[in-house]
């Protein structure tokens, strides 16, 4: 779910698992700035870890990173890739080697220059498995990415990515292991942001950069009161194309999104990118033209880890995943719970992303078919009896949007398959993400993905490649990875899409994640602000919001 997890994701993105758009945390937020001081008050989640770019793969941290940093490229409101720090970005061999020239005179918020080395050092740090970067998968394409075992442990030694070469203060080259004509689209994602000189030199320097970052985007961090608020103010050193049109953005954290929504109605919050379940049928009337409901690059699912009993990488596990996927009615749940703000999934890619399809081979497993579900479940029981086990789906209770659908899905699964089911609530999204990241889940887990960049690969690679940062199910299929990477290297877009379809067909068979539905960009804003626009991946364009 951008950032991916919102779970995400959203990220990613990462989107991010990602993703988790509707996660939130802690109390009702700290003392907020008065409405007339030009500072925009926005709803967000507590970042899972810190503000080191390669460490963030969920929306709470991603929303902050995208305002305080800027990369080689950026994404316009419609998802178009634009040059940002890069003056030029070219390839002379169909996408295997990329030549980067960055603009002169770019500075971090402390006045130090942004150089080629700041990018290369940050990427080398993120690629090193020993650093535990949650977005390390994004560097896999670069030549010299370290070899790891199935548990993600470094095999041999790693120093730097051999595919990165600093030519001068303003130039560097990137050599990929395989050609990737879409590589430039990735470079606006937060994992590829630069880090200032000295920030990687010691644990103390890293900790300071993660909590009090020196940054190069349109804003810089003023304060971070954990589980309360994050205050951003305009960066005086920023001279890019997306300067702040307000006097700052303060992200507030809440115990639940209903409280945030009520604050929005009362004028105590300016922007919210989540609608609570109890307002789903009324928010359009409540907010009128200030209601947000549009197509978005967000995809929801639940993951079933392969390390759970009965769900291993074998025939029993495959049969049970397929049975569960066919045991509940996505369309009915979308109609009854989400008031037309969700669309049942037909594949693993959000509907607004190029490469989305409703005709992937094997996607009948996403259709409600109780008779087939029972048949498959019985076949799995013939291999290993389910007994009196209970099937559970974990969710974060700090968002009211998840409890209802988790219960509805579980009720239908239980009735169809004749098994016990039970929801498992985590108090906060960050707690759920920690267990997912650490491989400590004891049940299936809700997940979502918010696109990091506009490509079908972004909805597969960061989530299902072995040891990828958002691979909550611990899926490991060399056949899938081979097909996916071959597709990514295709120069012709039609051939690339065809290859991605083949990769999705493998996912349809294995179902490491159970696709649910695509999610609209939902939210609203108060009467105190104007020029509120939601971008292609469902995030408000915070720097353009004007406080009245």
C-alpha positions in Angstrom: 0.0 0.0 0.0 3.9 3.6 -0.9 5.3 3.2 -0.1 4.0 1.3 -0.5 2.3 -0.6 2.2 -0.8 0.9 3.4 -0.6 -1.3 3.6 1.0 0.0 1.8 0.6 1.2 -0.4 0.3 1.7 0.4 5.0 1.8 -1.5 6.7 1.2 -3.4 5.4 1.5 -3.6 5.8 1.6 -1.8 1.6 0.8 -1.7 4.7 -0.9 0.8 2.2 -4.9 3.4 2.2 -1.6 1.6 1.0 -0.8 2.2 -1.5 0.5 4.4 -3.3 3.5 3.4 -5.7 3.5 6.3 -3.3 2.8 9.2 -3.1 5.4 11.9 -1.8 5.6 15.4 -1.8 6.8 18.9 -3.6 9.7 20.3 -5.7 12.6 19.0 -2.6 14.5 17.8 -0.6 17.2 19.6 -1.5 20.8 19.8 -2.1 21.9 16.3 -1.3 25.2 14.7 -4.1 27.7 14.5 -6.1 27.5 11.3 -5.0 31.0 10.2 -1.3 30.6 10.3 -0.9 29.1 6.8 0.0 25.6 7.9 -2.0 22.7 6.4 -3.2 20.1 8.9 -3.3 16.6 7.4 -4.1 13.1 8.5 -1.3 10.5 8.3 0.1 7.4 10.0 3.1 7.1 12.3 6.1 6.0 10.2 7.0 2.4 10.9 10.7 2.9 11.3 12.6 6.2 10.6 13.0 8.6 7.7 16.0 7.0 6.0 14.7 6.7 2.4 15.6 3.1 1.8 14.1 2.1 5.2 10.6 3.2 4.3 8.1 1.0 2.5 4.8 2.2 3.9 2.6 5.2 3.4 3.0 6.9 6.8 6.7 7.4 6.3 6.4 7.8 2.5 4.1 10.8 2.7 6.8 12.6 4.7 9.7 11.5 2.6 8.0 12.7 -0.6 7.8 16.2 0.8 11.2 16.5 2.4 13.3 14.8 -0.4 13.5 15.0 -4.1 15.0 12.4 -6.5 16.5 12.4 -10.0 12.9 12.3 -11.3 9.5 13.0 -9.9 5.9 12.2 -10.9 3.4 14.7 -12.1 -0.2 14.6 -10.9 -1.1 12.2 -13.7 1.9 9.9 -13.2 4.0 11.3 -16.0 7.7 11.0 -15.1 9.5 14.4 -15.1 13.2 15.3 -14.5 13.8 16.7 -11.0 17.4 16.7 -9.7 18.5 15.2 -13.0 19.4 17.5 -15.8 19.5 14.6 -18.2 19.0 10.8 -17.9 19.9 8.8 -21.0 20.6 5.3 -22.2 22.6 4.3 -25.2 22.0 0.5 -25.1 18.3 0.1 -24.8 18.2 0.4 -21.1 21.1 -1.5 -19.7 23.4 1.4 -19.0 22.1 4.8 -17.9 24.0 8.1 -17.8 22.9 10.6 -15.2 23.8 14.3 -15.1 22.4 16.2 -12.2 21.7 19.9 -12.1 24.4 22.1 -10.6 23.7 24.3 -7.6 21.2 21.9 -5.9 21.5 21.9 -2.1 20.4 20.1 1.0 18.5 22.0 3.7 21.8 22.6 5.6 23.3 24.4 2.5 25.6 21.5 1.5 25.6 20.6 -2.2 23.7 17.6 -3.7 26.3 15.6 -5.7 26.4 12.4 -7.6 28.1 10.7 -4.7 25.1 11.5 -2.4 23.0 9.3 -4.7 25.5 6.5 -5.2 26.4 6.3 -1.5 22.7 6.2 -0.5 22.0 3.4 -3.0 25.0 1.3 -1.9 23.8 1.6 1.7 20.3 0.5 0.8 21.5 -2.4 -1.3 23.6 -3.9 1.6 21.5 -6.6 3.2 23.3 -6.1 6.5 21.6 -2.7 6.8 18.1 -4.2 6.7 16.7 -1.7 4.2 13.0 -2.4 3.7 13.2 -1.0 0.1 16.4 -2.8 -0.8 14.6 -4.8 -3.5 14.6 -1.6 -5.7 18.4 -1.9 -6.1 18.3 -5.6 -7.3 18.4 -4.5 -10.9 21.8 -2.8 -10.6 24.8 -4.8 -11.5 26.6 -6.2 -8.4 23.6 -6.5 -6.2 24.7 -8.9 -3.4 23.8 -12.5 -3.3 21.6 -13.6 -0.3 20.4 -16.9 0.9 16.7 -17.9 1.2 16.6 -16.2 4.6 17.9 -12.9 3.3 21.4 -13.3 4.8 24.4 -12.1 2.8 26.4 -14.7 1.0 30.1 -13.7 0.9 31.0 -10.1 1.2 29.5 -6.9 -0.2 31.2 -3.6 -0.6 29.5 -1.5 -3.3 27.3 -2.0 -6.3 29.6 -2.5 -9.3 27.1 -1.0 -11.6 27.4 2.5 -10.0 30.2 4.7 -11.2 30.8 8.3 -10.1 32.2 10.3 -13.0 32.2 13.8 -11.4 30.3 15.8 -8.8 27.4 16.1 -11.2 27.6 12.8 -13.3 27.3 9.1 -12.6 26.6 6.0 -14.6 24.2 3.1 -13.7 24.7 -0.3 -15.3 21.9 -2.9 -14.8 22.3 -6.6 -14.8 19.6 -6.8 -17.5 18.2 -4.1 -19.8 15.2 -2.3 -18.3 13.7 0.3 -20.6 11.4 1.5 -17.7 14.2 2.0 -15.2 13.9 5.8 -15.4 10.3 5.5 -14.1 11.6 4.0 -10.9 14.0 6.8 -10.0 11.4 9.1 -8.6 10.6 6.6 -5.9 11.8 7.4 -2.3 14.4 4.5 -2.1 16.4 6.4 -4.8 16.6 9.7 -2.9 20.1 11.1 -2.1 21.5 11.2 1.5 23.7 14.1 2.6 27.5 13.7 3.1 28.4 12.2 6.4 24.9 10.8 7.2 26.1 7.2 6.6 29.4 7.4 8.4 28.3 6.0 11.8 25.3 4.6 13.7 24.9 7.9 15.5 24.9 9.8 12.1 22.3 7.4 10.7 20.1 7.7 13.8 20.2 11.5 13.5 19.5 11.5 9.8 16.6 9.1 10.4 14.9 11.3 13.1 16.2 14.8 12.2 16.9 14.5 8.5 18.8 16.9 6.4 16.8 16.9 3.2 16.6 18.4 -0.3 12.9 18.6 -1.0 10.3 21.4 -0.9 10.0 21.0 2.9 12.2 20.1 5.8 11.4 18.5 9.2 10.7 20.9 12.0 9.7 18.4 14.7 8.5 14.9 15.2 6.5 14.1 18.3 6.0 10.4 17.9 2.4 9.2 17.7 1.3 12.8 17.9 2.4 14.9 15.0 5.1 15.6 12.4 5.7 19.3 11.5 7.2 20.2 8.1 8.1 23.7 7.1 9.3 25.1 3.7 12.9 24.4 2.8 14.6 27.7 2.1 17.3 26.0 0.0 14.8 24.4 -2.4 14.7 25.8 -5.9 12.9 23.0 -7.8 9.7 22.9 -9.7 7.3 22.0 -6.9 7.8 24.7 -4.2 5.5 24.9 -1.1 2.4 27.1 -1.7 1.7 27.1 2.1 3.7 27.8 5.2 4.0 24.2 6.2 2.3 20.8 6.6 1.6 19.2 10.0 0.7 15.6 9.9 -1.5 14.6 12.9 -2.0 11.1 14.2 -5.3 9.7 15.6 -6.5 6.7 17.5 -9.0 6.0 14.8 -10.0 7.6 11.5 -13.5 8.3 12.7 -12.0 10.8 15.1 -10.0 12.3 12.3 -13.1 12.6 10.1 -15.0 14.3 12.9 -12.1 16.8 13.3 -12.3 17.5 9.5 -16.1 18.2 9.8 -15.4 20.5 12.8 -12.6 22.4 10.9 -9.8 21.1 13.1 -8.2 19.1 10.3 -7.7 20.3 6.7 -7.1 17.2 4.7 -7.9 13.5 5.2 -7.1 10.7 2.7 -9.2 8.0 4.4 -12.9 7.7 5.0 -14.1 5.7 8.0 -16.5 2.9 7.6 -19.3 4.7 9.4 -19.1 7.6 7.0 -18.9 5.7 3.8 -22.5 6.3 2.9 -22.6 10.0 4.0 -19.3 11.6 3.3 -20.3 12.9 -0.2 -23.3 14.6 1.4 -21.3 15.8 4.4 -18.5 17.4 2.3 -20.2 18.2 -1.0 -17.7 19.4 -3.6 -14.9 18.9 -0.9 -15.4 15.1 -1.0 -12.7 13.1 -2.8 -13.7 9.9 -4.7 -11.7 9.1 -7.8 -9.8 6.2 -9.4 -6.6 5.4 -7.7 -3.5 3.2 -8.0 -4.3 1.3 -4.9 -4.8 -2.5 -4.6 -6.0 -4.5 -1.6 -5.4 -8.1 -0.7 -4.6 -10.4 2.1 -1.4 -12.5 2.3 -1.1 -16.0 3.6 2.5 -16.7 4.7 4.0 -19.9 3.4 5.4 -20.6 6.9 1.9 -21.2 8.3 0.7 -24.8 8.8 -1.3 -26.1 5.8 -0.1 -23.3 3.6 3.4 -24.3 2.6 4.9 -24.4 -0.9 3.2 -27.6 -1.9 0.0 -29.0 -3.4 -2.0 -28.7 -0.2 -1.0 -25.1 0.3 -1.9 -24.2 -3.3 -5.3 -26.0 -3.1 -6.2 -24.2 0.1 -5.3 -20.8 -1.2 -7.4 -21.3 -4.3 -10.3 -22.6 -2.3 -10.2 -19.6 0.1 -10.0 -17.2 -2.8 -13.2 -18.7 -4.4 -15.1 -19.0 -1.1 -16.2 -15.3 -0.7 -18.1 -12.9 -2.9 -15.9 -9.8 -3.7 -18.7 -8.0 -5.6 -21.2 -8.4 -2.9 -18.8 -7.0 -0.3 -17.9 -4.1 -2.5 -21.5 -3.3 -3.0 -22.7 -3.6 0.6 -19.7 -2.3 2.5 -18.0 0.2 0.3 -20.8 2.1 -1.5 -19.2 1.9 -4.9 -15.7 3.0 -3.8 -14.1 -0.4 -4.5 -13.9 -2.5 -7.7 -13.4 -6.3 -7.4 -9.9 -7.4 -8.5 -9.4 -9.2 -11.8 -5.6 -9.4 -11.5 -2.7 -8.3 -9.3 -2.4 -4.8 -10.7 -4.4 -1.6 -9.9 -6.8 -0.7 -12.6 -5.2 2.7 -13.5 -1.8 1.2 -14.1 -0.7 0.3 -17.6 -0.7 -3.5 -17.8 -3.9 -4.1 -15.7 -6.0 -6.8 -17.3 -9.3 -8.6 -16.7 -8.3 -11.6 -18.8 -5.2 -13.1 -17.1 -5.0 -16.8 -17.5 -6.4 -18.5 -14.4 -8.1 -15.5 -12.9 -11.3 -17.5 -12.4 -9.8 -18.1 -8.9 -10.9 -14.6 -8.1 -14.6 -15.4 -8.9 -17.0 -16.5 -6.2 -17.6 -20.2 -6.7 -18.6 -22.0 -3.5 -18.9 -25.4 -5.1 -15.4 -25.3 -6.6 -14.1 -23.9 -3.3 -15.5 -26.9 -1.4 -14.1 -29.3 -3.9 -10.6 -27.9 -3.7 -10.7 -27.8 0.1 -11.7 -31.4 0.2 -8.8 -32.3 -2.1 -6.4 -30.4 0.3 -7.9 -32.3 3.3 -7.2 -35.6 1.5 -3.5 -34.6 1.6 -3.5 -33.3 5.2 -6.6 -32.9 7.3 -7.5 -29.3 8.4 -9.1 -30.7 11.6 -10.5 -28.0 13.9 -8.0 -25.3 13.0 -9.2 -21.7 12.7 -8.5 -19.5 9.7 -7.6 -15.9 10.8 -6.9 -12.6 9.0 -5.0 -10.0 10.9 -5.8 -6.3 10.5 -4.9 -3.0 12.1 -7.7 -1.8 14.4 -6.7 1.8 14.3 -8.6 2.1 11.0 -12.3 1.4 11.1 -12.3 0.6 7.4 -10.8 -2.9 7.8 -12.8 -4.6 10.6 -16.0 -4.8 8.6 -14.6 -6.3 5.5 -12.3 -8.7 7.3 -15.3 -10.0 9.3 -17.4 -10.2 6.1 -14.7 -12.1 4.2 -14.1 -14.5 7.1 -17.8 -15.2 7.6 -18.3 -16.2 4.0 -15.1 -18.3 4.0 -16.3 -20.1 7.1 -19.8 -20.7 5.8 -18.6 -21.9 2.4 -15.8 -24.2 3.7 -17.4 -25.2 7.0 -14.4 -24.1 9.1 -13.9 -21.9 12.0 -12.7 -18.3 11.2 -11.7 -15.4 13.4 -10.4 -11.9 12.9 -7.1 -10.9 14.6 -6.8 -7.2 15.5 -3.6 -5.3 16.0 -3.9 -2.1 17.9 -1.7 -0.1 15.5 -0.6 -0.5 11.9 3.1 -0.2 12.8 2.7 -3.3 15.1 1.2 -5.3 12.3 3.9 -4.2 9.9 6.7 -5.2 12.3 5.4 -8.7 12.6 4.9 -9.0 8.8 8.4 -7.7 8.2 10.0 -10.0 10.8 8.2 -13.1 9.6 6.4 -13.4 12.9 2.8 -13.6 11.7 0.6 -16.3 13.0 -2.3 -15.8 10.5 -3.1 -14.4 7.2 -2.7 -10.6 7.1 -4.5 -7.7 5.3 -2.4 -5.9 2.8 -2.5 -3.2 0.3 -0.3 -1.6 -2.2 0.0 2.0 -3.3 2.0 2.3 -6.5 5.5 3.7 -6.3 5.8 4.3 -10.0 3.4 3.6 -12.9 4.3 0.1 -14.0 2.8 -3.3 -13.6 6.2 -4.5 -12.4 5.8 -2.4 -9.3 2.8 -4.5 -8.2 4.8 -7.7 -8.5 8.5 -7.3 -8.0 8.6 -5.6 -4.6 5.9 -7.9 -3.3 6.6 -11.4 -4.7 10.3 -11.6 -5.6 12.3 -13.7 -3.1 13.6 -11.5 -0.2 11.8 -8.4 -1.5 11.1 -5.9 1.3 7.3 -6.3 1.0 7.2 -10.1 0.5 5.1 -10.8 3.5 4.0 -14.2 2.3 7.7 -15.3 1.9 6.9 -16.4 -1.7 9.9 -17.9 -3.5 9.3 -19.1 -7.1 12.3 -19.0 -9.5 10.0 -19.6 -12.5 7.9 -16.5 -11.6 11.0 -14.3 -11.2 12.5 -15.5 -14.5 9.3 -14.7 -16.4 8.9 -11.3 -14.6 12.5 -10.2 -15.3 12.3 -11.3 -18.9 9.2 -9.2 -19.3 10.8 -6.2 -17.8 13.7 -6.3 -20.2 11.5 -6.1 -23.3 11.9 -3.0 -25.4 8.5 -3.2 -27.0 5.7 -2.2 -24.7 3.3 -4.8 -26.1 5.8 -7.6 -25.5 6.5 -6.3 -22.0 2.8 -6.4 -21.2 2.5 -9.9 -22.6 5.3 -11.0 -20.4 3.8 -9.4 -17.3 0.5 -11.2 -18.1 2.5 -14.5 -18.1 4.0 -13.6 -14.7 0.5 -12.8 -13.4 -0.7 -16.2 -14.6 1.8 -17.9 -12.3 0.7 -15.8 -9.4 -2.9 -16.8 -10.2 -1.9 -20.4 -9.8 0.1 -20.0 -6.6 -1.8 -17.1 -5.0 0.8 -15.9 -2.5 -1.6 -13.0 -2.1 -5.3 -13.1 -2.4 -6.4 -10.1 -4.5 -9.5 -8.4 -3.1 -10.4 -5.1 -4.9 -9.0 -1.9 -6.2 -9.5 1.1 -4.0 -10.6 4.6 -5.1 -8.8 7.6 -3.8 -11.1 8.7 -0.9 -11.0 11.6 1.4 -12.0 15.2 1.8 -10.9 18.6 2.9 -12.1 21.5 5.0 -13.4 24.9 4.2 -10.0 26.4 5.4 -8.1 25.2 2.3 -8.3 25.3 -1.5 -6.5 23.8 -4.5 -6.6 20.3 -3.1 -5.7 17.8 -5.8 -5.2 14.1 -5.4 -2.4 12.6 -7.6 -2.3 9.4 -9.7 -1.5 7.3 -6.7 -4.2 8.7 -4.4 -2.0 11.0 -2.4 -3.0 14.7 -1.9 -0.5 17.1 -3.5 0.3 18.7 -0.2 2.7 21.3 -1.5 0.1 22.8 -3.7 -2.6 23.1 -1.0 -3.3 26.8 -0.1 -4.5 27.7 3.4 -7.2 30.4 3.2 
